Amino acid sequence: LKAPRAWWPGPAAHSVWRADRTALPTGWPKAQFAMSAVLSRNSLEHAVAGSTGTVLATLLIFPLDRIKTLLQVESDLGVGLRDVFQRILREEGFGGFYRGCLPMVQTVGIS
């Protein structure tokens, strides 16, 4: 006994599609074929690109996040953005803006 064939043509139909659409299953819309061409890249390539972009964005925004956090912790009403920026630069140097950044980069890089 053979099981009835499902509506999905199976993984073989996806792997043999060509640009001339000769292997396109009948009844499938052209838009789905066009979308499969967009999504046909290697999954590892997409994962590496996503992780790289996330890490770079985190490194770019982290100094502002650190200043925001220090502003929230400060109890003085007269302390502003410029004051916190100058204090970090004076007391800790440029690396002070990235203090505590490594765990954040590791977390977003893995996810």
HELIX and SHEET records of a PDB file:
HELIX    1   1 PRO A   11  SER A   15  1                                   5    
HELIX    2   2 LYS A   30  VAL A   38  1                                   9    
HELIX    3   3 SER A   43  VAL A   73  1                                  31    
HELIX    4   4 LEU A   81  GLU A   92  1                                  12    
HELIX    5   5 PHE A   94  TYR A   98  5                                   5    
HELIX    6   6 CYS A  101  ILE A  110  1                                  10    
END                                                                             
